[in-house]
Amino acid sequence: MAEYAVPAPRRRRGRPRAGESDARERILAAAVEEFAAAGYDAATIRGIAARAGVDPALVHHHFGTKADLFGEAVHAPMRPDLALPEILEGDRDRVGERIVRYLLETWEKPDVRKRGVVLLRAAIGNRLTTPLLAEFLSRELLSRLARALEVEDASLRASLVASQVAGLLIARFVLRLPALAEASVDELVARVGPTVQRYLFD
C-alpha cells in the first residue's frame, strides 16, 4: 500500500511562531505605551502591534479586543462592560438593583477588592490614569448603557449612574466610612438601587 506523507498543519494566522514566547509580554508593554501616548480612544490594535513588532492578528490572538487588552494592561479587577448585557435583561423595574448588587458582590471578593482599591486610588487625580479610565468607561460601558435606554438624555442618565456607583465604591472600599463599610450588601442594594433606577428610567 502506498504511503502518503501527511502535510504539516498550517499555522493559524495570529498564533505565535517558534521564538515568540515573549510576544504576550511585549504586546502588554507596547499597549501601556500606546494607551499612555494616544489615549484609549485613539489607540489602535495596529499601533500597539507595530510598537511590539508583531502582526495585529497576534494581538487579537492573545488578548481579543482592544477593551480586553486595556483591561489586562491596567490590571482591571472586573469587567462591568461584559456583565452589562445580562444586567439589562429581565425585569426593567429592577435594573438599578441589579447594577448595585453586581458591583458590590463582585467587590466583596478579596482579590477584586484589593486590585480595585489600587486602581481607584490611581485613577483619582492621576494625570495619566484618570483620562484613560474615563475614555474606557465612556466608550465601552456608559455608551452601551445609554444606547439601551433609548431616550434623548441617555448619556446624562448613564453618567449619573456612574457618579452614584463610583461614589459608593470609593466611600465603602477606599475611604471605608464606617456606616457604609459595615452595611450589608442587601441593605445597600435596597437603599441605593432605587436611586440608580430613577436615574435610568424616571
C-alpha positions, 0 to 999 in steps of 0.5 A: 500500500502506498504511503502518503506523507501527511502535510504539516498543519498550517499555522493559524494566522495570529498564533505565535511562531517558534521564538515568540514566547515573549510576544504576550509580554511585549504586546502588554508593554507596547499597549501601556505605551500606546494607551499612555501616548494616544489615549484609549480612544485613539489607540489602535490594535495596529499601533500597539502591534507595530510598537511590539513588532508583531502582526495585529492578528497576534494581538487579537490572538492573545488578548481579543479586543482592544477593551480586553487588552486595556483591561489586562494592561491596567490590571482591571479587577472586573469587567462591568462592560461584559456583565452589562448585557445580562444586567439589562435583561429581565425585569426593567423595574429592577435594573438599578438593583441589579447594577448595585448588587453586581458591583458590590458582590463582585467587590466583596471578593478579596482579590477584586477588592484589593486590585480595585482599591489600587486602581481607584486610588490611581485613577483619582487625580492621576494625570495619566490614569484618570483620562484613560479610565474615563475614555474606557468607561465612556466608550465601552460601558456608559455608551452601551448603557445609554444606547439601551435606554433609548431616550434623548438624555441617555448619556446624562442618565448613564453618567449619573449612574456612574457618579452614584456607583463610583461614589459608593465604591470609593466611600465603602472600599477606599475611604471605608466610612464606617456606616457604609463599610459595615452595611450589608450588601442587601441593605445597600442594594435596597437603599441605593438601587432605587436611586440608580433606577430613577436615574435610568428610567424616571 
